[in-house]
Amino acid sequence: MDDKEAGSLDYDRCINEPFLEVLEGLDNKKAGKYEAIKWILVFAIGVSTGLTGLFVDFFVRLFTQLKFKLVGQSVEECSENGCLALSLLELLALNMVFIFVSSVLVLIEPVAAGSGIPEIKSYLNGVKIPGIVRLRTYICKVTGVLFAVAGGLFVGKEGPMIHSGAIIGAGLPQFQSITFKKIRFHFPYFRSDRDKRDFVSAGAAAGVAAAFGAPIGGTLFSLEEGSSFWNQALTWKVLFCSMSATFTLNFFRSGINFNKWGSFQLPGLLNFGEFKCVDGDKACHLWTAVDLAFFVLMGVAGGLLGALFNCINKRLAKYRMRNVHPKARFIRVLESLLVCMVTTLVIFVASVALGECRDLVSTNNNTSAQGSVNEEVNSTIRHFFCYNNTYNDMATLFFNPQEVAIHQLFHQNATFSPVTLSLFFVLYFFLSCWTYGVSVPSGLFVPSLLCGASLGRLVANVLKINFHMQIYSGTFALIGAAAFLGGVVRMTISLTVILIESTNEITYGLPIMITLMVAKWTGDFFNKGIYDIHIHLKGVPLLEWETEVEMDKLTASDIMEPNLTYVYPHTRIQSLVSILRTTVYHAFPVVTENRDNEKEFMKGNILISNNIKFKKTSVLTRAGEQRRRCQSMKSYPSSELRNVCDEQVVVEPAEEGQDILQQMLERRHVLYPNLYPDQSPSEEWTMEERFRPLTFHGLILRSQLVNLLIRGVCYAENQSIVGIITRHNLTHEFLVAKLRQHYITI
C-alpha cells in the first residue's frame, strides 16, 4: 500500500463553530432519541449479518450437496465399469466453474479477496483503506465466498463473514451508497468516522457470532483482535448486535433444516456437536488432569506448526506480490484455477487410492442422544471401494464439506488409520497454506481447525493403540484444532470463548485456554500471527497496543517530520493540489508572516485529506465572474450542520479512475479558498476542519526541547513550528529504525 493511500481516519470529534452551535441546541431528549436510534441500528446490523450468513450457508450447502451427490454416484458406478477418469473430469469441471466465478468477482473488487480480517483490523485501528467497506465489496465478498467454498478450495466462510458484518455495520447506518448512487436517504446522522467505527466493531463481532454461534466470543474478538478504540457503552451495543445475529441465524436455520420454527437448535454456521461419553461407560471421561501434560505438548506442536505455516505463507505472499500481482489481472484468475485443479486432483486421487477401509461402529447400544450423534456422523461417511459395513476413511474426510469432516474427527467412534490421518494432515497443511492468498474470498478458521483436528486425532490414536490409554478421542481432536488455529492466528481470550461456546462444554475452558496460550507463546518466538503478517506485507501503518520498553528513550524531536509544508490563510487551489500530491501527510500548519518575515503560528491547523470537503451551492454569478460559492454553515439546519461537520462528503463524485485532485483543478473553484481554521467570515469556498487529535495508544513521548502541542504538531518554546508527528512516524518499523539511529548518535 502506498503511503498516499494509507491515510488516517478521523476518530475524534470535529470541534468547530458549527459543531458548537449544534451542541447548544442539543438537550437530553434529543440525545436520548439519538441513542435509541443507535440501538435500533445495532439490532438491524445483527439481523442483517445473520441473514447474510443464512444466505451463504444455504447456497454453499446446496452446491456442495449437488456436487458430491453427482460425483459420488459417478464414482460408485465407475468403480465397476472402470471409468473413474470421467468422474474426475466431472468433479474438476464443477470446481473450476465455481472458482472461476469467485475469482472474477475479486477482479471486480480486489479488496474482496482473502478473509478481510487484516483490512478490518486496520480500519478499526484508524487506517483508511479504499473500498474496504463499500456495498460493491460486500456483494463480491458474499457471492465470491460461497462459490469458493463450493468449489472445493481449502477455505472457510467464517473470515469473510466477519468482513461482511463489518461492511453492513459501516453501510447500514449511512442510508446511502457510493456504489449505487440511487440509494440515498436524508438521514444525516452517524456518518462520521467516529460513529462508523463503532458500528463496524459491532458488525465484525456479529460476523463472528453468526459464524460460530458465539456472541460473547464475537464481542471479545472485536475487543481483542479488532477494535483499537473501546468504551463501556460500546461493549453493550456490540454484545447486543452479536446476540441479534446469533438469534436470527439460529431461528431461520432451525426452522429450515428441522421444520421447527422457534426451536433454536443451530446457533451458528459451524457447530461442533455435543461431546459426551456413552452412558454406562464408567471408564470414559472427556479429559483428566493427566491429559493436561499432553495438551501442553500439543500446544507447543501447534505453535511450531503454526509458525511454519505462517512462514511459508509469507514467502508465497511475497512471491505473488513480485510475480503475479504486477502482471495482467487475468493471471490471478489463472492462479486460482491452477490451485483449484491441483486441489481437486489431490482430493480425488487420495480418496480413491490412499484411503483404508475401516469398520463402522454400531449405534444400537447407545443412548438416544449419543445414538443420534453417531447416526448423523455415520450418515455422511463415504464407502468408496469399501463394502460389508466398512467405509473409506480418506474419502470420508475429503469428499465431505469441511464442517462435516470436523464432525467426523470429533465424534466418529470408529478409528481412522494413522497413515490416513498423517497423509490428510500433510496434504491439507500445504494446500491450505498455498490457497490462502489466491484471488478469491477465503477464510482460514475452518481449514486450520480441520488441519489441527486431524493432528489431534492422530495423537489420540497413538496414545490408545501404543500406550493403551483410556482417552476420549474427540477431546484430543478439539485440542489439536485449537492448538493449530492458535498457532496460526495467535488469538487467546476470544478464541477460547469461541471454542467453548461452539462446543457448549464449559469444562473444556481450562485445557483450551492453556493450549492456546502455549501455542501463542511458542509461535510468537518465531514470527507474528498470520493477520499481522499480511498487514505488514501490505504496508499498512498499524499502531500496536504496546511498544517495546526501549522506545521510551525516544523523544518527539527524534521521530518528528521536520520538513514541513506551510499553508497560508489564502492559498491558491493550484498550490493546494501540488501540496497534496507531493506530501505523504495531510495536516498542514496555517501560518502568516509578520513584519520581520517570520512565520507566526495561527490558532489551528488544517487537515486536508484526499476527500476534501467543500460545501456546494446552486448559486452561480454572471458569466464574467462565474464561480461557485458555498453557503455559510450557519444557514444549514442543525442536522445538516452535523452532516457537513462529520461525514465524508463526496461532491460530484469522480468517474471511475479519475483523480479527485484533477477535478479540483478542472472545476471552477474560487482561486483563493479561505483556510482560517476557527471561523468562516466570508461565503467563499471554505474548509472548516481543524487538524484533530490523533490517539496513538501505547506510546509515551517525552522531550525537553519540543512539546507535542496542537494535535500532533511540534513547536518550540518560542512558538515556532519545528515538526509534525504522523501515523507513519509511530509504526514499529519506523521507531526501531530511529532507535538504532539514536544509539549510533549516542
C-alpha positions in Angstrom: 0.0 0.0 0.0 1.3 3.4 -1.0 1.8 6.0 1.8 -0.6 8.3 0.0 -3.3 5.6 0.1 -2.8 4.8 3.8 -4.3 7.9 5.2 -5.8 8.1 8.7 -9.4 8.1 9.5 -10.7 10.8 11.8 -11.9 9.2 15.0 -12.1 12.4 17.0 -14.9 14.9 17.1 -14.9 17.9 14.8 -14.8 20.8 17.4 -15.6 24.0 15.5 -18.1 26.7 15.5 -20.9 24.8 13.6 -20.5 21.9 15.9 -20.8 24.1 18.9 -24.0 25.5 17.5 -25.3 22.0 17.1 -24.2 21.2 20.7 -26.0 24.2 22.1 -29.3 23.1 20.5 -28.9 19.5 21.9 -30.8 18.6 25.0 -31.2 15.3 26.9 -34.4 14.5 25.0 -32.7 14.7 21.6 -29.6 12.9 22.9 -31.9 10.1 24.1 -33.5 10.0 20.7 -30.1 9.6 19.0 -29.1 6.9 21.5 -32.4 5.0 20.8 -31.7 5.2 17.1 -28.3 3.7 17.6 -29.7 0.7 19.4 -32.2 0.1 16.6 -29.4 0.3 14.0 -27.2 -2.1 16.1 -30.1 -4.6 16.1 -30.6 -4.1 12.3 -26.9 -4.8 11.7 -27.1 -8.0 13.7 -30.2 -9.2 11.9 -28.7 -8.3 8.5 -25.4 -10.2 9.3 -27.4 -13.2 10.4 -29.4 -13.2 7.2 -26.1 -12.9 5.3 -24.8 -16.0 7.0 -28.1 -17.8 6.2 -27.8 -16.9 2.5 -24.2 -18.1 2.3 -24.9 -21.3 4.2 -27.9 -22.1 2.1 -26.2 -21.9 -1.2 -23.0 -23.5 -0.1 -24.9 -26.5 1.2 -27.0 -26.6 -2.0 -24.0 -26.5 -4.3 -21.8 -28.9 -2.3 -24.6 -31.5 -1.9 -25.4 -31.4 -5.6 -21.7 -31.7 -6.4 -20.9 -34.6 -4.0 -24.1 -36.4 -4.9 -23.4 -36.3 -8.6 -19.7 -37.2 -8.3 -20.4 -39.8 -5.6 -22.9 -41.6 -7.8 -20.4 -41.4 -10.7 -17.6 -42.9 -8.6 -19.8 -45.8 -7.4 -20.8 -46.6 -10.9 -17.4 -46.2 -12.4 -15.7 -48.3 -9.7 -17.3 -51.3 -11.5 -17.2 -50.0 -15.1 -13.6 -48.6 -15.0 -14.5 -45.0 -15.9 -13.1 -43.2 -12.9 -11.4 -40.6 -15.2 -14.9 -39.5 -16.2 -15.8 -38.9 -12.5 -12.6 -36.9 -12.1 -13.5 -34.7 -15.1 -16.9 -34.1 -13.7 -15.6 -33.0 -10.3 -12.9 -30.9 -11.9 -15.3 -29.1 -14.2 -17.7 -28.3 -11.4 -15.0 -27.0 -9.1 -13.3 -24.9 -11.8 -16.6 -23.2 -12.8 -17.2 -22.3 -9.2 -13.7 -20.9 -8.7 -13.7 -19.0 -12.0 -16.9 -17.1 -10.9 -15.4 -16.4 -7.5 -12.1 -15.2 -8.9 -13.8 -12.9 -11.5 -15.8 -11.3 -8.6 -12.5 -10.5 -7.0 -11.3 -8.8 -10.2 -14.4 -6.6 -10.0 -13.5 -5.6 -6.4 -9.9 -6.6 -5.4 -10.3 -5.8 -1.7 -12.9 -8.7 -1.6 -10.0 -11.2 -1.7 -8.9 -13.1 1.3 -10.7 -13.1 4.7 -10.8 -9.3 5.1 -9.8 -9.6 8.8 -6.4 -7.8 8.3 -8.2 -4.9 6.4 -11.0 -4.6 9.1 -8.4 -4.7 11.8 -6.5 -1.9 10.0 -9.7 0.1 9.5 -10.6 -0.1 13.2 -7.1 0.9 14.0 -7.7 4.2 12.1 -6.2 3.4 8.7 -8.2 4.4 5.7 -8.2 1.6 3.1 -10.1 2.5 -0.1 -13.2 0.4 -0.8 -12.9 -1.8 2.2 -16.5 -1.2 3.4 -18.3 -0.5 0.1 -21.5 -2.1 -0.9 -19.8 -3.5 -4.0 -17.2 -5.1 -1.8 -20.0 -6.7 0.2 -21.7 -8.2 -2.9 -18.5 -9.6 -4.3 -17.4 -10.9 -0.9 -20.6 -12.7 -0.1 -21.2 -14.1 -3.5 -17.5 -15.0 -4.1 -17.0 -16.9 -0.8 -20.0 -19.2 -1.4 -18.5 -20.1 -4.8 -15.0 -20.5 -3.4 -16.2 -22.9 -0.7 -18.5 -24.8 -3.0 -15.6 -25.0 -5.5 -13.6 -27.3 -3.2 -10.8 -25.0 -2.2 -9.5 -25.4 1.3 -11.0 -22.1 2.5 -13.7 -21.2 5.1 -16.6 -18.8 5.1 -16.1 -17.6 8.7 -13.4 -15.0 8.0 -15.4 -13.4 5.1 -18.5 -13.4 7.4 -16.5 -11.1 9.7 -15.7 -8.8 6.8 -19.3 -8.9 5.6 -20.6 -8.0 9.0 -18.2 -5.1 9.2 -19.4 -3.8 5.8 -23.0 -4.0 7.0 -22.1 -2.1 10.1 -20.4 0.6 8.1 -23.1 1.0 5.4 -26.4 0.4 7.0 -26.5 3.4 9.3 -25.5 5.7 6.4 -28.7 5.2 4.4 -26.7 5.9 1.3 -24.3 4.2 -1.1 -21.4 5.5 -3.1 -21.5 2.4 -5.4 -25.2 2.7 -6.1 -26.0 6.4 -6.1 -29.7 6.0 -6.2 -29.6 4.6 -2.7 -29.6 7.8 -0.8 -31.9 8.8 2.0 -31.9 12.0 4.0 -30.6 10.6 7.3 -27.5 12.8 8.1 -26.7 11.2 11.4 -23.9 8.7 12.3 -21.9 9.4 9.2 -18.7 10.5 10.9 -15.7 8.2 11.1 -16.1 8.0 14.8 -19.7 6.7 14.6 -18.9 4.4 11.7 -16.1 2.9 13.6 -18.4 1.8 16.5 -20.9 0.3 14.0 -18.0 -1.6 12.2 -16.9 -3.0 15.6 -20.4 -4.3 16.2 -20.7 -5.7 12.7 -17.4 -7.6 12.9 -18.5 -9.1 16.2 -21.8 -10.1 14.7 -19.9 -11.9 11.9 -18.1 -14.0 14.4 -21.3 -14.7 16.3 -23.1 -15.8 13.2 -20.1 -17.9 12.0 -19.6 -19.8 15.3 -22.8 -19.3 17.3 -20.6 -17.5 19.8 -22.0 -14.0 20.7 -19.7 -13.5 23.7 -16.7 -14.8 21.7 -17.6 -12.3 18.9 -17.6 -9.4 21.4 -14.3 -10.5 22.7 -12.9 -10.9 19.2 -13.9 -7.4 18.3 -12.2 -6.2 21.5 -9.0 -8.3 21.3 -8.3 -8.6 17.6 -10.2 -5.8 16.0 -11.1 -2.5 17.8 -8.4 -0.1 18.9 -10.9 2.2 20.5 -13.3 0.9 23.1 -15.7 2.1 25.8 -18.3 0.6 28.2 -21.3 1.8 26.1 -19.8 0.1 23.0 -19.5 -3.2 24.9 -23.2 -3.4 25.4 -24.0 -2.5 21.8 -21.5 -5.0 20.4 -22.9 -7.8 22.6 -26.5 -6.9 21.6 -25.5 -6.9 18.0 -23.8 -10.3 18.3 -26.8 -11.8 20.1 -29.1 -10.4 17.4 -27.0 -12.1 14.7 -27.0 -15.4 16.5 -30.7 -15.3 17.2 -31.6 -14.5 13.6 -29.4 -17.2 12.1 -30.5 -19.8 14.7 -34.2 -19.0 14.2 -34.1 -19.4 10.4 -31.6 -22.4 10.2 -33.5 -24.4 12.8 -36.8 -23.7 11.0 -35.5 -24.5 7.5 -33.4 -27.6 8.4 -35.7 -29.2 11.1 -39.1 -27.5 10.2 -39.3 -26.5 13.9 -39.6 -22.7 13.8 -38.6 -21.3 17.2 -36.7 -24.4 18.3 -33.2 -22.7 18.2 -31.1 -25.8 17.6 -28.4 -24.4 15.2 -26.8 -21.3 16.7 -24.1 -20.8 14.1 -22.7 -21.8 10.7 -20.2 -24.1 12.4 -21.5 -26.5 15.0 -19.1 -28.8 16.8 -21.8 -31.1 18.1 -22.1 -32.5 21.6 -19.1 -34.0 23.4 -20.5 -36.7 25.6 -19.5 -40.1 26.8 -21.7 -43.1 26.3 -24.0 -43.7 29.3 -22.9 -46.7 31.3 -19.2 -46.5 30.3 -17.6 -45.6 33.6 -14.1 -45.7 32.1 -14.9 -42.9 29.7 -14.0 -39.3 30.6 -13.7 -36.2 28.4 -10.4 -35.3 30.0 -8.4 -35.7 33.2 -5.6 -33.8 34.9 -3.1 -36.2 33.4 -4.2 -35.2 29.9 -3.1 -31.6 30.6 0.5 -32.6 30.0 -0.3 -33.9 26.6 -2.4 -30.7 25.9 0.7 -28.6 26.7 2.8 -30.6 24.3 0.1 -30.3 21.7 0.1 -26.5 22.2 3.9 -26.5 21.6 3.4 -28.5 18.4 0.6 -26.3 17.3 2.7 -23.2 17.8 5.6 -24.7 15.9 3.4 -25.8 13.0 1.5 -22.5 13.0 4.8 -20.6 12.8 5.9 -22.9 9.9 2.5 -22.3 8.2 2.9 -18.5 8.5 6.5 -18.5 7.3 5.6 -20.5 4.2 2.5 -18.4 3.5 4.5 -15.2 3.9 7.0 -16.3 1.3 4.2 -17.3 -1.0 2.6 -13.8 -0.5 5.9 -12.1 -1.3 6.2 -14.2 -4.5 2.7 -13.3 -5.5 3.4 -9.6 -4.9 6.5 -9.8 -7.1 5.4 -12.1 -9.9 1.6 -12.3 -10.0 0.1 -9.1 -9.0 2.1 -6.8 -11.3 1.1 -8.8 -14.3 -2.3 -8.7 -16.2 -5.3 -9.2 -13.9 -6.4 -12.4 -15.6 -3.2 -14.1 -14.3 -4.7 -14.0 -10.9 -7.7 -15.9 -12.2 -5.4 -18.5 -13.8 -3.6 -18.9 -10.5 -6.9 -19.6 -8.7 -7.8 -22.1 -11.4 -4.4 -23.8 -11.0 -4.8 -24.1 -7.2 -8.3 -25.5 -7.8 -7.1 -28.1 -10.3 -4.3 -29.3 -8.1 -6.6 -29.4 -5.0 -9.2 -31.4 -6.9 -6.7 -33.9 -8.2 -5.3 -34.4 -4.7 -8.8 -34.9 -3.2 -9.8 -37.4 -5.9 -6.6 -39.4 -6.0 -6.2 -39.5 -2.2 -9.8 -40.6 -1.7 -9.7 -43.3 -4.4 -6.1 -44.6 -4.0 -4.9 -43.8 -0.4 -7.9 -44.5 1.8 -8.3 -47.5 4.0 -11.5 -49.4 4.7 -12.5 -49.2 8.4 -15.3 -50.9 10.3 -18.3 -48.9 11.3 -19.3 -48.7 15.0 -22.9 -49.8 15.6 -25.2 -47.3 17.2 -27.7 -49.8 18.6 -26.4 -49.9 22.1 -26.0 -46.2 22.6 -28.5 -43.9 24.3 -30.8 -41.7 22.3 -28.6 -38.6 22.5 -25.4 -40.4 21.7 -27.0 -42.6 19.2 -28.4 -39.6 17.2 -25.0 -38.1 17.1 -23.4 -41.3 15.8 -26.3 -41.8 13.3 -25.7 -38.2 12.0 -21.9 -38.9 11.7 -22.4 -42.3 10.0 -24.8 -40.8 7.5 -22.0 -38.7 6.0 -19.4 -41.5 5.6 -18.1 -42.5 2.1 -17.9 -46.1 1.0 -15.6 -45.7 -1.9 -14.5 -49.3 -2.8 -15.4 -50.4 0.7 -18.1 -52.9 1.4 -19.5 -55.1 4.2 -20.2 -52.4 6.7 -16.9 -50.6 6.2 -16.1 -47.1 5.0 -13.3 -45.3 3.2 -11.7 -43.1 5.9 -9.8 -40.8 3.5 -12.8 -40.3 1.2 -14.9 -39.5 4.3 -12.6 -36.6 5.2 -12.0 -35.3 1.7 -15.4 -36.0 0.0 -17.4 -34.0 2.5 -17.9 -30.4 3.4 -15.2 -29.2 5.8 -17.7 -28.8 8.7 -18.8 -32.5 8.2 -15.2 -33.6 8.2 -14.6 -31.8 11.5 -17.7 -33.6 12.9 -16.2 -36.9 11.8 -12.9 -36.2 13.6 -14.7 -35.1 16.7 -17.4 -37.7 17.0 -16.6 -40.7 14.8 -16.1 -43.6 17.3 -14.5 -45.8 14.6 -10.8 -45.3 14.3 -9.1 -43.5 11.5 -5.9 -45.1 10.2 -2.8 -43.3 11.5 -1.4 -43.3 7.9 -4.6 -41.7 6.7 -4.6 -39.0 9.4 -0.9 -38.3 8.7 -1.4 -38.0 4.9 -4.5 -35.9 5.4 -2.7 -33.5 7.7 0.3 -33.1 5.4 -1.9 -32.6 2.3 -4.3 -30.2 4.0 -1.5 -28.2 5.6 0.3 -27.4 2.4 -2.7 -27.0 0.2 -4.5 -24.6 2.6 -1.3 -22.7 3.0 -1.0 -22.3 -0.8 -4.6 -21.4 -1.1 -4.7 -18.6 1.5 -3.7 -15.6 -0.7 -5.2 -16.5 -4.1 -7.7 -14.1 -5.6 -10.8 -15.5 -4.0 -12.7 -14.6 -0.8 -11.3 -17.1 1.7 -11.2 -17.7 5.4 -8.7 -19.6 7.4 -10.6 -20.6 10.6 -12.2 -23.9 9.4 -9.1 -25.1 7.3 -6.9 -24.6 10.4 -9.4 -26.3 12.7 -9.7 -29.3 10.3 -5.9 -29.5 9.9 -5.4 -29.4 13.7 -8.2 -31.8 14.4 -6.6 -34.4 12.2 -3.4 -34.0 14.1 -5.1 -34.3 17.5 -7.0 -37.4 16.4 -3.6 -38.8 15.3 -2.2 -38.2 18.8 -5.3 -39.9 20.3 -4.8 -42.9 18.1 -1.2 -43.3 19.1 -2.0 -43.0 22.8 -4.8 -45.5 22.5 -3.0 -48.1 20.3 0.6 -47.8 21.6 0.1 -46.9 25.2 -3.4 -48.4 25.8 -4.7 -45.2 27.4 -8.4 -44.7 28.1 -8.9 -41.3 26.5 -11.7 -39.5 24.6 -10.6 -39.1 21.0 -12.9 -36.2 20.4 -11.3 -34.1 23.1 -7.8 -34.6 21.6 -9.2 -33.7 18.2 -10.6 -30.5 19.7 -7.4 -29.6 21.5 -5.4 -30.3 18.3 -7.7 -28.0 16.4 -7.3 -25.2 19.0 -3.5 -25.7 19.1 -3.0 -25.3 15.3 -5.5 -22.5 14.9 -4.0 -20.6 17.8 -0.5 -21.2 16.4 -1.6 -19.6 13.1 -3.8 -16.6 14.2 -2.3 -16.1 17.8 -5.6 -15.3 19.4 -6.2 -16.3 23.1 -9.1 -14.9 25.0 -11.6 -14.6 22.2 -10.7 -17.9 20.6 -11.0 -19.7 24.0 -14.6 -18.4 24.4 -15.5 -19.1 20.8 -14.5 -22.7 21.1 -16.2 -23.1 24.4 -19.4 -21.6 23.0 -19.1 -23.8 19.9 -18.8 -27.0 21.9 -21.3 -26.0 24.6 -19.0 -27.7 27.1 -17.7 -25.3 29.8 -15.4 -28.0 31.2 -13.2 -27.5 28.2 -12.3 -24.0 29.2 -9.1 -24.7 31.1 -7.5 -27.1 28.6 -8.4 -24.9 25.6 -7.0 -21.8 27.3 -3.8 -23.5 28.3 -3.3 -24.9 24.8 -3.9 -21.6 23.1 -1.6 -19.7 25.4 1.2 -22.2 24.9 0.6 -22.2 21.1 0.8 -18.4 21.0 3.9 -18.1 23.2 5.6 -20.8 21.0 4.6 -19.2 17.7 5.5 -15.7 18.8 9.1 -16.8 19.4 9.4 -17.2 15.6 7.0 -14.8 13.9 3.8 -12.9 14.1 0.2 -14.2 13.5 -1.0 -14.6 10.0 -3.2 -11.5 10.0 -0.4 -9.3 11.3 2.0 -10.7 8.7 -0.4 -9.8 5.9 -1.0 -6.3 7.4 2.8 -5.8 7.4 3.2 -7.1 3.8 0.5 -4.6 2.6 2.4 -1.7 4.1 -0.4 -0.7 6.5 0.9 1.7 9.2 -0.8 -0.2 12.0 -0.3 1.1 15.5 0.2 -1.7 18.1 -1.3 -1.7 21.6 2.1 -1.7 23.2 5.6 -0.8 22.2 9.0 -2.1 23.4 10.3 -0.6 26.6 13.3 0.8 24.8 11.0 3.0 22.7 10.5 5.3 25.7 14.1 6.5 25.2 12.9 8.3 22.0 11.7 11.9 22.2 9.3 13.8 20.0 12.2 15.5 18.3 13.7 12.1 17.4 10.7 10.9 15.4 9.0 14.0 14.1 9.0 15.1 10.5 11.0 18.3 10.4 10.4 19.2 6.8 7.1 20.9 7.0 4.8 22.3 4.3 3.1 25.5 5.4 -0.2 26.8 4.3 -1.2 30.5 4.3 -4.7 31.7 5.1 -5.3 32.3 1.4 -3.6 29.8 -0.8 -4.3 29.1 -4.5 -6.1 25.9 -5.4 -3.2 25.0 -7.7 -0.8 25.3 -4.8 -3.0 23.1 -2.6 -3.2 20.4 -5.3 0.5 20.5 -5.7 1.0 20.1 -1.9 -1.4 17.2 -1.7 0.4 15.4 -4.5 3.9 15.8 -3.1 3.4 15.1 0.6 2.5 11.9 2.4 0.9 13.6 5.4 -2.3 15.6 5.2 -2.0 18.1 8.1 -0.6 21.5 7.3 0.1 24.3 9.8 -1.7 27.6 8.8 0.8 30.4 9.2 1.0 34.1 8.5 4.1 36.3 8.1 4.8 39.3 10.4 6.7 42.4 9.6 10.0 40.7 10.2 9.0 38.0 7.5 8.9 35.4 10.3 6.1 32.8 10.2 3.7 33.0 13.0 1.6 30.0 14.1 -2.1 30.7 13.9 -4.9 29.3 16.1 -5.1 25.9 14.5 -4.1 23.6 11.6 -5.9 22.4 8.5 -6.5 18.7 7.9 -6.7 18.3 4.2 -7.4 14.7 3.2 -7.8 13.3 -0.2 -11.5 13.7 0.2 -11.6 17.5 0.7 -14.9 18.6 2.0 -16.2 21.6 0.1 -19.7 22.9 0.6 -21.7 23.5 -2.6 -24.5 25.7 -3.7 -26.6 26.2 -6.8 -25.8 29.9 -6.9 -23.9 31.0 -10.0 -22.8 34.5 -10.8 -22.7 36.1 -14.2 -20.5 34.7 -16.9 -17.7 37.2 -16.4 -17.3 36.3 -12.8 -18.7 32.7 -12.9 -17.6 30.8 -9.9 -19.2 28.6 -7.3 -20.0 29.8 -3.8 -21.0 27.9 -0.8 -23.5 28.8 1.8 -22.4 29.7 5.3 -22.7 26.6 7.6 -24.9 28.7 9.9 -27.6 28.7 7.3 -28.0 24.9 7.4 -30.4 23.1 9.7 -28.8 21.5 12.8 -28.9 18.0 11.4 -27.1 19.2 8.2 -24.6 21.0 10.3 -23.6 17.7 11.9 -23.6 16.1 8.5 -21.3 18.7 6.9 -19.1 18.7 10.0 -18.6 15.0 10.3 -19.4 13.0 7.2 -17.1 12.4 4.4 -19.0 14.3 1.7 -18.4 13.4 -1.9 -19.2 16.4 -4.0 -19.9 15.5 -7.7 -18.0 12.2 -7.4 -15.3 11.4 -9.9 -15.7 9.0 -12.7 -14.1 5.6 -12.2 -10.4 6.0 -12.1 -10.4 9.8 -12.2 -8.2 11.7 -9.8 -10.2 13.9 -7.4 -7.3 16.4 -7.3 -7.5 16.8 -11.0 -11.2 17.6 -10.6 -10.3 20.4 -8.2 -8.3 22.0 -10.9 -10.8 21.5 -13.7 -13.8 22.8 -11.8 -14.4 26.4 -11.2 -13.5 26.8 -7.6 -12.6 30.1 -6.2 -8.9 30.8 -6.7 -8.2 31.5 -3.0 -10.2 29.4 -0.6 -10.4 30.6 3.0 -8.3 28.4 5.2 -8.9 30.1 8.6 -9.3 27.2 11.0 -11.7 28.7 13.5 -14.1 30.9 11.6 -15.7 31.4 8.2 -16.3 35.1 7.8 -17.0 35.0 4.1 -19.2 32.9 1.9 -16.3 31.7 -0.2 -15.2 28.1 -0.6 -14.1 27.1 2.9 -12.6 24.1 4.7 -13.7 24.4 8.2 -12.0 21.4 9.7 -9.1 21.7 12.1 -6.4 19.1 12.5 -7.9 16.7 15.1 -6.0 15.0 17.9 -4.8 11.6 16.9 -4.7 8.9 19.5 -1.5 6.9 19.4 -2.1 4.2 22.0 0.8 2.5 23.7 3.4 5.2 23.1 4.6 7.9 25.5 6.9 10.5 24.1 9.0 12.8 26.4 11.0 15.8 25.2 12.8 18.8 26.8 13.4 20.5 23.5 10.0 20.3 21.9 6.5 19.7 23.1 3.6 18.0 21.5 1.1 20.8 21.2 -1.9 21.4 18.9 -2.8 17.9 17.9 0.4 16.3 16.6 2.3 19.5 15.6 5.6 20.0 17.4 6.8 23.6 18.2 9.5 25.1 20.4 9.2 27.4 23.3 9.4 30.5 21.1 6.2 29.3 19.4 7.9 28.4 16.1 6.8 25.2 14.4 9.6 22.6 14.3 7.9 19.4 13.1 4.9 17.2 12.8 4.2 13.6 14.0 2.1 11.4 11.8 0.9 7.8 12.0 3.8 6.7 9.9 6.2 8.2 12.5 4.8 5.9 15.1 4.9 2.5 13.4 7.1 -0.2 14.9 9.4 -0.3 11.9 10.0 3.4 12.0 10.6 3.5 15.7 13.1 0.7 15.5 15.0 2.5 12.8 15.0 5.7 14.8 16.1 3.8 17.9 19.1 2.3 16.1 20.0 5.7 14.8 19.6 7.1 18.3 22.1 4.6 19.7 24.6 5.3 16.9 24.3 9.0 17.6 25.0 8.5 21.3 
